[in-house]
Amino acid sequence: MNPEEHLYILALKQCKNIGNINLKKLIKNIGSAKEVWESKPKSLLSISGIGKNSIQNIGNQEFLTSAEKELKFCEKHDIKIIHQDEESYPKHLLNCDDAPMILFYKGNLNNELNPVSIVGTRKLTAYGKHFIQDLTQELSGSKVCTISGLALGADSCVHEESLKNQIPTIAILAQSLDKIYPASNKNLAKKIIENNGALITEYASFEGMAKENFLQRNRIIAGFSPHLIVVETAYGGGSVTTVTASNQYNRDVFALPGKITDVYSQGCNQLIANNKAESIVDIKTLVKNLNFIPQPELFPAEEPKIKIDADKKEHLKLLEIITENKSISLDELADKSGILHHKLLPILLDLEIYGYVKCLSGRQYQLS
């Protein structure tokens, strides 16, 4: 990515009423961040959904000067900037409409690893801690990385236990990379970078810390992985916002159930009761559901119990599409196959009955 594009995106990020969705819309319609910055208001206002409030600060020289300082700051502190068009941008995050156009990071990003997001309460109990220890031990040796938020409690435990089990771990921050919050986790943050993990944020150094940043951060944790695990949370805990985002992104959500009398299990129990998360029965079943184990061949050497007739071209077409994707949504299948939804569902039901595919939560499909 041309550093000049980073410069103008950083300038546009400072304009009021230009969030990630509007920023993408402007660049998509105009061509580049620089062209947006230099465009006349009339051209920008012709774009559907863009109003006067959104463009009033575009072209402000102070913002461009601030962006230039930010690029120098990142270079000085070994902070890398990654754009959505670059291969190393987190691939699952690309599917989220409100994903940041650019991210700042330190450390190592590896899109070949299977990410799993794990969150929970800051007041982690022994029950939750033992679960995280057992889970990371089970994941050890898999082609996986863990994602969490570097907060105290469950987040810190996820990062620490991942490091113990030699699992790369990624911390999503709610502030710029020149600040580590909480400060007590500075050493942990350093270890994450040193052990093939990364610290990531959408915030530049000119953006201050704010309470709402943590809620925004949670959507990145949700979007970073196709799976979210909630360890412990009370009613209305911060993890619930991450679950809400995960549900919106059609991610698989798993929650650790507990006693109804345990405050930090009540939120998980409620998520399960409201069908917003699947109950975790045991570690091995959970890991199997995460689909980190290589799938068997679609057409094994032995004859399947039920064969799909060669003339069922639509069945074979869908199988081919599903094979190419780890998991795929109903909408994506309809788009890629050209088969209308009302015709698609009966075919998918056939494939489930045949034992070729299985349907996950959020209408996601994968090989069985």
C-alpha positions in Angstrom: 0.0 0.0 0.0 1.2 3.4 -0.9 2.2 5.4 2.3 0.4 8.4 0.7 -2.9 6.5 1.0 -2.2 5.9 4.7 -1.5 9.6 5.1 -4.9 10.7 3.6 -6.8 8.0 5.4 -5.3 9.3 8.7 -6.4 12.8 7.8 -9.9 11.7 7.0 -10.1 9.7 10.2 -10.0 13.0 12.1 -13.0 14.5 10.3 -16.2 14.5 12.3 -19.0 12.2 11.2 -16.7 10.1 9.0 -16.7 6.6 10.5 -15.4 3.4 9.0 -18.5 2.9 6.9 -18.6 6.4 5.4 -14.9 6.3 4.9 -15.1 3.2 2.8 -18.1 4.6 0.9 -16.2 7.8 0.0 -13.1 6.0 -1.2 -15.0 3.4 -3.1 -16.9 6.1 -5.0 -14.1 8.6 -5.5 -11.2 6.2 -6.0 -8.6 6.9 -3.3 -8.3 8.7 0.0 -6.2 11.4 -1.6 -8.8 12.0 -4.3 -11.5 12.2 -1.5 -9.4 14.7 0.3 -8.9 16.9 -2.8 -12.5 16.5 -4.1 -14.9 19.4 -4.3 -17.9 19.2 -1.9 -20.4 18.9 -4.9 -18.7 15.6 -6.0 -18.8 14.2 -2.4 -22.4 15.2 -1.8 -23.5 13.3 -4.9 -22.7 10.1 -3.1 -25.7 8.4 -1.6 -25.7 8.7 2.2 -23.1 11.4 2.4 -24.3 14.7 3.8 -22.8 18.1 4.6 -22.0 17.2 8.2 -19.8 14.3 6.9 -17.6 16.4 4.6 -17.3 19.7 6.5 -13.8 19.0 7.7 -12.4 17.4 4.6 -9.4 19.4 3.4 -8.5 20.8 6.8 -4.7 21.4 6.6 -4.4 20.8 10.4 -5.6 17.2 10.0 -3.1 16.6 7.2 -0.3 17.9 9.3 -1.4 15.7 12.2 -1.5 12.7 9.9 2.1 13.4 8.7 3.2 13.5 12.4 1.4 10.2 13.0 3.3 8.4 10.2 6.6 9.7 11.6 5.5 8.5 15.1 4.7 5.0 13.8 8.1 4.8 12.0 9.9 5.9 15.1 8.1 3.4 17.4 8.1 0.4 14.9 4.4 0.5 14.5 3.1 -1.0 11.3 0.0 0.3 9.5 -2.0 -2.2 7.5 -4.7 -1.5 4.9 -7.7 -3.6 4.0 -6.3 -4.2 0.5 -3.1 -5.9 1.9 -2.9 -9.7 2.2 -1.9 -9.7 5.8 -5.1 -7.7 6.9 -7.1 -10.1 9.2 -9.2 -12.0 6.6 -12.3 -12.6 8.8 -12.4 -8.9 9.7 -12.8 -8.1 6.0 -16.3 -9.5 6.0 -17.5 -6.9 8.6 -19.0 -3.7 7.1 -17.7 -1.5 9.9 -14.1 -3.0 10.0 -11.4 -0.3 10.2 -9.9 0.8 6.8 -6.5 0.7 8.5 -5.1 -1.0 11.6 -2.0 -0.3 13.6 0.0 -3.2 15.0 3.2 -4.4 16.6 4.4 -8.0 16.3 3.4 -10.8 13.9 0.2 -11.3 11.9 -0.3 -14.7 10.3 -3.5 -15.3 8.3 -2.5 -19.0 8.0 -3.5 -19.6 11.7 -7.0 -20.3 12.8 -8.1 -17.5 15.1 -10.4 -18.0 18.1 -11.7 -15.1 20.2 -12.0 -15.7 23.9 -13.4 -13.1 26.3 -14.9 -13.0 29.8 -15.2 -11.1 33.1 -12.4 -9.1 34.7 -13.3 -10.9 37.9 -12.4 -14.3 36.7 -13.1 -17.2 39.2 -11.1 -20.4 39.6 -13.7 -22.2 37.5 -13.1 -19.8 34.6 -9.4 -20.0 35.0 -9.3 -23.8 35.0 -11.5 -23.8 31.8 -9.0 -21.5 30.0 -6.1 -23.6 31.1 -7.7 -26.8 29.9 -8.8 -25.2 26.6 -5.4 -23.8 25.8 -3.7 -27.1 26.7 -6.1 -28.9 24.3 -5.4 -26.3 21.5 -1.6 -26.6 22.0 0.0 -27.9 18.8 -2.9 -26.9 16.6 -2.6 -24.3 13.9 -4.4 -21.7 16.0 -4.0 -18.3 17.6 -6.1 -16.8 20.4 -7.7 -13.3 20.4 -8.6 -11.3 23.4 -8.5 -7.7 24.8 -5.5 -7.5 27.3 -7.9 -6.6 30.1 -7.5 -7.9 33.6 -9.2 -11.2 34.4 -10.2 -13.5 31.6 -8.4 -11.6 28.8 -5.1 -11.7 30.7 -5.5 -15.3 31.5 -6.2 -16.2 27.8 -3.0 -14.4 26.8 -0.9 -15.9 29.6 -2.1 -19.5 29.1 -1.6 -19.2 25.4 2.0 -18.2 25.9 2.5 -21.1 28.3 1.2 -23.5 25.7 3.2 -21.8 22.8 0.1 -20.6 21.1 0.5 -17.2 19.3 -1.9 -14.7 20.9 -3.2 -11.4 19.7 -4.4 -8.5 22.0 -6.9 -6.0 20.6 -6.4 -2.7 22.3 -8.9 0.1 23.0 -6.2 2.8 22.7 -3.1 3.6 20.6 -0.1 1.4 20.8 2.0 4.0 22.7 -0.2 3.3 25.7 -0.8 0.0 27.4 -3.9 -0.3 29.5 -4.0 -1.5 32.2 -0.3 -0.5 32.9 0.2 -3.6 34.9 0.0 -5.6 31.6 3.0 -3.9 30.0 5.2 -6.9 30.6 2.5 -9.3 29.2 2.2 -7.1 26.1 5.9 -7.3 25.6 5.9 -11.1 25.9 3.0 -11.4 23.4 5.1 -9.6 20.8 8.2 -11.6 21.6 6.3 -14.9 21.1 5.0 -14.4 17.6 1.8 -12.7 18.7 0.7 -9.1 18.1 -0.9 -6.0 19.6 -3.5 -4.4 17.3 -5.6 -1.3 17.5 -7.6 1.0 15.2 -6.6 4.0 17.2 -3.8 6.5 16.2 -1.8 8.3 18.8 -3.8 11.5 18.3 -6.9 9.7 19.4 -7.4 9.8 23.2 -8.7 7.1 25.4 -12.5 7.1 25.9 -15.0 4.7 27.4 -16.7 4.1 24.1 -13.4 2.8 22.7 -13.8 -0.4 24.6 -17.2 -1.1 23.1 -15.7 -0.4 19.6 -12.8 -2.6 20.4 -15.1 -5.5 21.2 -16.5 -5.5 17.7 -13.0 -6.1 16.4 -12.5 -9.0 18.8 -15.8 -10.4 17.5 -15.0 -9.9 13.8 -11.4 -11.2 14.0 -12.5 -14.8 14.3 -15.3 -17.0 13.1 -15.7 -18.3 16.7 -16.2 -16.5 20.0 -15.9 -18.2 23.4 -17.4 -16.5 26.5 -15.8 -17.8 29.7 -17.6 -16.0 32.4 -19.7 -12.8 32.6 -22.3 -11.3 34.8 -25.7 -9.9 33.6 -24.9 -7.0 31.3 -21.1 -7.6 31.4 -18.9 -6.1 28.7 -18.6 -9.6 27.0 -22.3 -9.2 26.1 -21.5 -6.4 23.6 -18.9 -8.7 22.0 -21.5 -11.4 21.7 -24.0 -9.0 20.1 -21.4 -8.1 17.5 -20.6 -11.7 16.9 -24.2 -12.5 16.3 -24.5 -9.7 13.9 -21.4 -11.0 12.0 -22.9 -14.5 12.0 -20.1 -15.9 14.1 -20.3 -19.1 16.2 -20.7 -18.2 19.8 -20.0 -20.6 22.7 -20.6 -19.8 26.4 -19.4 -21.7 29.5 -22.5 -22.5 31.6 -22.3 -22.5 35.4 -24.4 -22.5 38.6 -27.4 -20.2 38.6 -26.2 -18.9 41.9 -22.8 -17.9 40.6 -22.9 -14.2 39.6 -20.2 -14.6 36.8 -22.0 -17.5 35.3 -25.4 -15.8 35.1 -24.6 -13.8 32.0 -23.4 -17.0 30.1 -26.5 -18.9 31.2 -28.7 -16.1 29.9 -26.9 -16.0 26.6 -27.5 -19.8 26.2 -31.1 -19.5 27.3 -31.7 -16.7 24.7 -30.1 -18.8 21.9 -27.3 -16.2 21.5 -24.7 -18.8 22.4 -24.2 -22.5 22.3 -23.6 -24.2 25.6 -20.1 -25.7 26.1 -20.5 -29.3 27.1 -16.8 -30.3 27.3 -13.5 -29.2 26.0 -13.0 -31.9 23.3 -16.5 -31.3 21.8 -15.8 -27.5 21.8 -12.5 -28.0 20.0 -14.2 -30.3 17.5 -16.9 -27.6 16.9 -14.2 -25.0 16.3 -13.2 -27.1 13.2 -9.5 -26.9 13.7 -9.1 -30.6 12.9 -8.6 -31.2 9.1 -11.8 -32.3 7.5 -12.1 -35.7 5.8 -12.0 -35.9 2.0 -15.3 -35.0 0.4 -15.3 -38.1 -1.6 -13.6 -40.9 0.4 -12.2 -44.0 -1.2 -15.0 -46.2 0.2 -18.5 -45.8 -1.2 -20.7 -43.4 0.8 -23.9 -44.9 2.2 -25.9 -42.5 0.0 -24.5 -41.3 -3.3 -25.5 -38.0 -5.0 -26.6 -38.8 -8.5 -24.4 -37.2 -11.2 -27.5 -35.4 -12.7 -28.0 -33.5 -9.5 -25.7 -30.7 -10.7 -26.9 -28.1 -8.2 -26.0 -30.4 -5.3 -22.5 -31.0 -6.7 -22.1 -27.3 -7.4 -22.9 -26.4 -3.8 -20.5 -29.1 -2.5 -17.7 -27.6 -4.6 -18.3 -24.1 -3.3 -18.5 -25.3 0.4 -15.3 -27.3 -0.1 -13.5 -24.2 -1.1 -14.5 -22.4 2.1 -13.9 -23.4 5.7 -17.5 -22.2 6.4 -19.8 -20.1 4.3 -23.1 -18.3 5.0 -26.4 -18.9 3.2 -26.2 -15.5 1.5 -22.7 -16.2 0.2 -23.8 -19.6 -1.1 -26.7 -17.9 -2.9 -24.4 -15.3 -4.4 -21.7 -17.7 -5.5 -24.0 -20.4 -6.9 -26.6 -18.1 -8.4 -29.3 -20.3 -6.8 -32.2 -18.4 -5.2 -32.7 -18.9 -1.4 -36.0 -20.7 -1.7 -34.4 -23.3 -4.0 -31.2 -23.4 -2.1 -32.6 -24.5 1.3 -34.1 -27.8 0.1 -30.8 -28.7 -1.6 -28.8 -27.9 1.5 -31.2 -30.0 3.5 -30.6 -32.9 1.1 -26.8 -32.5 1.6 -27.3 -32.5 5.4 -29.4 -35.7 5.2 -26.8 -37.3 2.9 -24.2 -36.4 5.6 -22.0 -34.2 3.3 -22.5 -30.9 5.1 -23.7 -29.5 8.4 -25.4 -26.3 9.4 -23.8 -24.2 12.1 -25.3 -21.3 14.0 -25.9 -18.1 12.0 -26.8 -20.2 8.9 -23.2 -21.0 8.2 -22.4 -24.2 6.3 -19.3 -26.4 6.2 -18.3 -30.0 5.3 -19.6 -32.6 7.7 
